[in-house]
């Protein structure tokens, strides 16, 4: 037996889980700290519980694989007897049943051991509760969700046919285009989920959702329809107030309707009570916070996935900046736009566009420093080239000039070639890179 003195040489490295703990870890240097907070222990317990559930699921799949192979062999031999009239299937089937494939019960015993350990340590010896956690039921599609989607889409069609829509949308459309981008993004995400489920991609495990809390494509479509109805209702209510003579004296207040809609959406997103998919809303907020503090957190799959999604929503971020300018400097009272005349606005217009790419750049740097994945250096340079291209192209649009035009064209060309090469050889290639081979807990999977 190995002497227990070997334990004196064992070091436990606790992965930083917050920005403060990361900063403390940097300031303390190489000091060893074997104390654990309740949050760290709870997080380790959650990950261990998830590992037990996933391992038990893989064992069930292995058991089903064995059974299906035996069943398929039996059907094949029956078909063989029917065609050849040789009646040899019984002997071959008995041979397979007496083989290691048919006689081994190691998988069953291992499943029983996993169940016993899980029930004892994670379910307080409650077998019913433990088995319910070990085998979470698949979410069933709810017909009422489909009904509400259809109802809301019918309401959308009625709203779009209202009178006076052309005049109003010509003046106020830039403010409401924010919600159009969100709706379009949700529609695309619903399509992703549909194909993931169709091709049996376990996206709930990859993203790290709690069992049975992941949203299906119908729930996403329901949120999309609800947001579109809310947006069109705000548009037409504002239009109705503008056309009504009794509300002409409240012109400034009428212009606040788009801002009020933004406040309502943000209030629902941060609403603390357990309604409107609270688990998913808080999961999104936590991922967004880790993107903002990218260098201070370990990078998981949902973090860089969200940052990648944000790189496609640069125009949405610029519209948020327009909201701040339009309502912050009083332009809404005159329904005029003087933002383009402000130097601060023009500078922020450039910086806002590079924020998502800067998140991804910092995430790649964190991976290089923490996991020694030096292939991420090239990925970081890719996002850095994109940042330079966005800056130079935006400056050219604002100021024009032959010199800046050449610089913008050159940087955009380099970024385009770099991104295309990376997408084809890395993201779409046969070999998986660090990111595509990581699940939500940073564990590699094929």
C-alpha positions in Angstrom: 0.0 0.0 0.0 1.3 3.4 -0.9 2.2 5.5 2.1 -0.1 8.3 3.1 2.8 10.7 3.0 2.3 11.0 -0.7 -0.8 13.2 0.1 1.6 15.9 1.3 2.7 16.3 -2.3 -0.8 16.5 -3.8 -1.9 20.0 -4.8 -5.5 20.9 -5.4 -5.9 23.7 -8.0 -9.3 25.4 -7.6 -10.5 26.9 -10.9 -11.4 30.6 -10.4 -15.1 31.0 -10.7 -15.4 34.8 -10.4 -13.6 37.9 -11.4 -12.7 38.7 -7.8 -11.2 35.2 -7.2 -9.2 35.5 -10.4 -7.7 38.8 -9.3 -6.9 37.4 -5.9 -5.2 34.4 -7.6 -3.1 36.8 -9.7 -2.1 39.0 -6.7 -1.3 36.0 -4.5 1.0 34.5 -7.1 1.8 30.9 -6.4 0.5 30.7 -2.9 -1.4 27.5 -2.2 -4.9 27.9 -0.7 -6.7 24.7 0.2 -9.7 26.4 1.6 -13.0 26.1 -0.3 -16.0 28.4 -0.2 -19.5 27.1 -0.2 -20.0 28.3 -3.7 -17.0 26.4 -5.0 -18.2 23.2 -3.2 -21.7 23.6 -4.5 -20.4 24.2 -8.0 -18.2 21.0 -7.8 -21.2 19.0 -6.5 -23.3 20.3 -9.4 -20.7 19.3 -12.0 -20.2 15.9 -10.4 -23.9 15.3 -10.3 -24.1 16.2 -14.0 -21.2 13.8 -14.7 -23.1 10.9 -13.0 -26.2 11.6 -15.0 -24.4 11.7 -18.3 -22.4 8.6 -17.5 -25.6 6.7 -16.6 -27.1 7.9 -19.9 -24.2 6.6 -21.8 -24.5 3.2 -20.0 -28.2 3.0 -21.0 -27.3 3.7 -24.6 -24.6 1.0 -24.5 -27.2 -1.4 -23.1 -29.7 -0.5 -25.8 -26.9 -0.9 -28.4 -26.3 -4.4 -27.3 -30.0 -5.3 -27.3 -30.6 -3.7 -30.8 -27.7 -5.6 -32.2 -29.0 -8.9 -31.0 -32.5 -8.1 -32.2 -31.2 -7.0 -35.6 -29.2 -10.3 -35.9 -32.3 -12.3 -35.1 -34.4 -10.5 -37.7 -31.7 -10.9 -40.3 -31.4 -14.7 -39.7 -35.2 -15.0 -39.9 -35.1 -13.2 -43.2 -32.3 -15.5 -44.3 -34.3 -18.7 -43.4 -37.3 -17.3 -45.3 -35.3 -16.8 -48.4 -33.1 -19.9 -48.4 -35.5 -22.3 -46.5 -32.5 -23.7 -44.6 -33.8 -23.2 -41.0 -30.4 -22.3 -39.6 -31.3 -19.2 -37.7 -31.9 -21.0 -34.4 -28.4 -22.3 -34.1 -26.8 -18.9 -35.0 -29.1 -17.0 -32.6 -28.2 -19.4 -29.8 -24.6 -18.9 -30.6 -24.9 -15.1 -30.3 -27.0 -15.4 -27.1 -24.3 -17.6 -25.5 -21.5 -15.2 -26.5 -20.1 -12.5 -24.4 -22.4 -10.0 -26.1 -25.5 -11.9 -24.9 -24.2 -13.1 -21.5 -22.2 -10.3 -20.1 -23.9 -8.3 -17.4 -21.1 -5.9 -16.6 -23.0 -2.9 -18.0 -26.0 -3.7 -15.9 -23.9 -4.1 -12.7 -22.1 -0.8 -13.5 -25.5 0.9 -13.9 -26.6 -0.4 -10.5 -23.5 0.8 -8.9 -23.9 4.3 -10.4 -27.5 4.4 -9.4 -26.7 3.3 -5.8 -23.9 5.9 -5.5 -26.1 8.7 -7.0 -29.1 7.9 -4.8 -26.9 7.8 -1.7 -25.0 11.0 -2.2 -27.2 13.2 -4.4 -30.8 12.2 -3.4 -30.6 11.6 0.3 -31.2 7.9 -0.1 -34.6 8.6 -1.8 -34.6 6.2 -4.7 -37.7 7.7 -6.5 -36.1 11.2 -6.4 -32.7 9.8 -7.5 -34.1 7.8 -10.4 -36.1 10.8 -11.5 -32.9 12.9 -11.5 -30.9 10.2 -13.2 -33.4 9.7 -16.0 -34.9 13.1 -16.7 -38.0 12.9 -18.9 -37.8 14.5 -22.3 -39.7 17.7 -22.6 -43.0 17.2 -24.4 -44.3 19.7 -27.0 -47.2 21.6 -25.6 -50.1 22.2 -27.9 -51.0 25.4 -26.2 -47.6 26.9 -27.2 -48.4 26.1 -30.9 -51.8 27.6 -30.4 -50.5 30.9 -28.9 -47.9 31.1 -31.7 -50.6 30.9 -34.3 -52.8 33.3 -32.4 -50.1 35.9 -32.1 -49.1 35.6 -35.8 -52.8 36.3 -36.7 -52.7 39.4 -34.5 -49.5 40.5 -36.3 -51.2 40.2 -39.7 -54.1 42.3 -38.5 -51.8 45.0 -37.1 -49.8 45.2 -40.3 -53.0 46.0 -42.2 -53.9 49.0 -40.1 -54.2 52.4 -41.7 -51.5 55.1 -41.5 -48.7 52.6 -41.1 -46.6 54.0 -43.9 -46.4 57.6 -42.6 -45.5 56.5 -39.1 -42.9 53.8 -40.0 -41.1 56.3 -42.2 -40.4 58.6 -39.3 -39.9 56.2 -36.4 -38.7 53.0 -38.0 -35.0 53.3 -36.9 -36.1 53.1 -33.2 -38.2 50.0 -33.7 -35.6 48.3 -35.9 -33.9 47.2 -32.7 -36.7 44.7 -32.0 -36.7 43.6 -35.7 -33.1 42.5 -35.2 -34.0 40.6 -32.0 -36.9 38.9 -33.6 -34.8 37.8 -36.6 -32.1 36.5 -34.3 -34.6 34.5 -32.3 -36.1 33.0 -35.5 -32.6 31.9 -36.6 -31.9 30.4 -33.1 -35.2 28.5 -33.2 -34.2 27.1 -36.6 -30.9 25.9 -35.0 -32.7 24.2 -32.2 -35.1 22.5 -34.6 -32.2 21.0 -36.6 -30.3 20.1 -33.5 -33.3 18.1 -32.2 -33.9 16.6 -35.6 -30.4 15.3 -35.8 -30.3 14.3 -32.2 -27.6 16.8 -31.0 -27.7 16.9 -27.2 -27.5 20.7 -27.1 -28.8 20.8 -23.5 -25.8 19.0 -22.3 -23.3 20.8 -24.5 -24.6 24.2 -23.3 -24.8 23.1 -19.7 -28.5 23.6 -19.1 -30.2 22.1 -16.1 -32.1 18.9 -17.0 -35.5 19.6 -18.6 -35.0 23.4 -18.5 -33.7 23.9 -22.1 -36.1 25.8 -24.4 -37.3 24.0 -27.6 -37.9 25.7 -30.9 -41.6 26.2 -30.1 -40.8 28.1 -26.9 -38.4 30.3 -28.8 -41.0 30.9 -31.5 -43.5 31.8 -28.8 -41.2 34.4 -27.4 -40.6 35.7 -30.9 -44.3 36.0 -31.6 -44.9 37.7 -28.2 -42.1 40.2 -28.8 -43.4 41.0 -32.4 -46.9 41.5 -31.1 -45.7 43.7 -28.3 -43.6 45.8 -30.8 -46.4 46.2 -33.3 -48.8 47.1 -30.6 -46.5 49.8 -29.4 -46.1 51.1 -33.0 -49.8 51.3 -33.6 -50.7 52.7 -30.2 -48.2 55.4 -30.8 -49.6 56.0 -34.3 -53.2 56.1 -32.9 -52.2 58.8 -30.4 -50.5 60.8 -33.1 -53.6 60.8 -35.3 -56.0 61.5 -32.4 -56.6 65.3 -32.0 -57.1 64.9 -28.3 -53.5 63.8 -27.8 -51.7 66.4 -29.9 -50.6 68.3 -26.9 -48.7 65.3 -25.6 -46.3 65.1 -28.5 -43.2 64.7 -26.4 -44.8 61.9 -24.3 -45.8 60.0 -27.5 -42.2 59.8 -28.6 -41.3 57.9 -25.4 -43.3 54.8 -26.4 -40.2 53.1 -28.1 -38.1 53.8 -25.0 -40.9 52.4 -22.8 -40.9 49.3 -24.9 -37.1 48.9 -24.4 -37.6 49.3 -20.6 -40.4 46.7 -20.6 -38.2 44.1 -22.4 -35.3 44.8 -20.1 -37.5 44.5 -17.0 -38.8 41.2 -18.2 -35.3 40.0 -18.8 -34.1 40.9 -15.3 -37.3 40.0 -13.6 -36.3 38.0 -10.5 -39.4 35.9 -10.0 -39.9 32.4 -11.4 -42.0 33.2 -14.5 -41.2 33.6 -18.2 -38.4 31.1 -18.3 -36.4 32.5 -15.4 -33.7 29.8 -15.5 -32.9 30.6 -19.1 -33.0 34.3 -18.6 -30.5 34.2 -15.8 -28.4 31.7 -17.8 -28.2 34.3 -20.6 -27.4 37.1 -18.1 -24.6 35.1 -16.5 -23.1 34.2 -20.0 -23.3 37.9 -21.0 -21.5 38.9 -17.8 -18.7 36.4 -18.4 -18.4 37.8 -21.9 -18.0 41.3 -20.5 -15.4 40.1 -18.0 -13.8 37.7 -20.5 -10.2 37.8 -19.2 -11.3 37.1 -15.6 -13.4 33.9 -16.2 -12.6 30.5 -17.6 -14.1 30.2 -21.0 -16.9 27.7 -21.5 -18.9 26.8 -24.6 -21.9 29.1 -23.9 -19.6 32.0 -23.3 -17.9 32.0 -26.7 -21.1 30.9 -28.4 -22.8 34.0 -27.1 -19.9 36.2 -28.0 -19.9 34.8 -31.5 -23.6 35.6 -31.8 -22.9 39.2 -30.7 -20.5 39.7 -33.5 -23.5 39.3 -35.8 -25.5 42.0 -33.9 -23.2 45.0 -34.3 -26.0 47.1 -35.9 -28.2 46.2 -32.9 -25.6 47.6 -30.5 -25.3 50.8 -32.6 -29.1 51.2 -32.4 -28.8 51.0 -28.6 -26.3 53.8 -28.8 -28.8 55.8 -30.9 -31.4 55.3 -28.2 -29.1 56.9 -25.7 -28.3 59.8 -27.9 -31.9 60.3 -29.2 -33.5 60.3 -25.7 -30.5 61.5 -23.7 -30.0 64.8 -25.6 -33.7 65.7 -26.1 -33.9 65.0 -29.8 -37.1 63.0 -29.3 -39.0 66.3 -28.3 -38.4 67.7 -31.8 -38.4 64.3 -33.6 -35.1 65.2 -35.1 -31.7 63.5 -35.2 -28.6 65.5 -34.4 -26.5 62.5 -33.2 -24.4 62.5 -36.4 -23.1 66.0 -35.6 -21.6 64.9 -32.3 -18.0 63.9 -32.2 -18.5 61.8 -29.1 -21.3 59.9 -30.8 -19.1 59.3 -33.9 -16.3 57.9 -31.7 -18.7 55.6 -29.7 -20.2 54.5 -33.0 -16.8 53.0 -33.8 -16.1 51.6 -30.4 -19.5 50.0 -30.1 -18.9 48.0 -33.3 -15.7 46.4 -32.1 -17.0 45.4 -28.6 -18.2 41.9 -29.6 -14.9 41.2 -31.5 -13.0 42.5 -28.5 -14.8 40.0 -26.3 -13.8 37.1 -28.6 -10.2 38.4 -28.7 -10.0 38.4 -24.9 -11.5 34.9 -24.7 -8.9 33.6 -27.1 -6.1 35.2 -25.1 -7.5 33.6 -21.9 -7.5 30.2 -23.6 -3.9 30.6 -24.7 -2.8 31.6 -21.2 -4.9 29.2 -19.2 -5.0 26.0 -21.3 -1.9 26.5 -23.4 -3.9 26.1 -26.6 -1.5 28.0 -28.8 -3.8 27.4 -31.8 -6.0 30.1 -30.3 -3.3 32.6 -31.0 -4.3 32.6 -34.7 -8.0 32.8 -33.7 -7.2 35.9 -31.6 -5.3 37.5 -34.5 -8.3 36.8 -36.7 -10.6 38.9 -34.4 -7.9 41.5 -34.1 -7.8 41.9 -37.9 -11.6 42.2 -37.9 -11.4 44.9 -35.3 -9.0 46.9 -37.4 -11.1 46.4 -40.5 -14.3 47.6 -38.7 -12.5 50.7 -37.4 -11.0 51.7 -40.7 -14.1 51.1 -42.7 -16.3 53.1 -40.3 -13.8 56.0 -40.3 -13.8 55.9 -44.1 -17.7 56.1 -44.1 -17.6 59.1 -41.8 -14.7 61.1 -43.3 -14.0 59.8 -46.8 -10.6 60.3 -48.5 -8.3 58.3 -50.7 -5.8 57.4 -48.1 -8.3 56.1 -45.6 -10.1 54.3 -48.4 -6.9 52.4 -49.4 -6.3 51.5 -45.7 -10.0 50.4 -45.2 -9.9 48.3 -48.4 -6.6 46.6 -47.4 -7.6 45.8 -43.8 -11.1 44.6 -45.0 -9.4 42.3 -47.6 -7.0 40.9 -45.1 -9.8 40.3 -42.5 -12.0 38.7 -45.1 -9.3 36.2 -46.3 -8.3 35.5 -42.7 -11.9 34.8 -41.6 -12.7 32.7 -44.7 -9.6 30.6 -44.3 -10.3 30.0 -40.6 -14.0 29.1 -41.2 -13.2 26.6 -43.9 -10.1 24.9 -42.4 -11.0 25.1 -38.7 -14.7 25.7 -38.0 -15.9 23.6 -40.9 -13.0 21.2 -41.1 -12.9 17.6 -40.2 -10.5 18.2 -37.3 -12.3 19.8 -34.3 -10.5 22.6 -32.6 -10.5 23.5 -28.9 -13.8 25.3 -28.9 -15.9 22.9 -30.9 -14.6 19.9 -28.9 -15.6 21.4 -25.5 -18.8 21.1 -23.7 -20.2 23.6 -21.2 -17.8 22.3 -18.5 -14.7 22.6 -20.6 -14.6 18.8 -21.2 -13.6 17.5 -24.6 -16.0 15.4 -26.6 -15.7 13.9 -30.0 
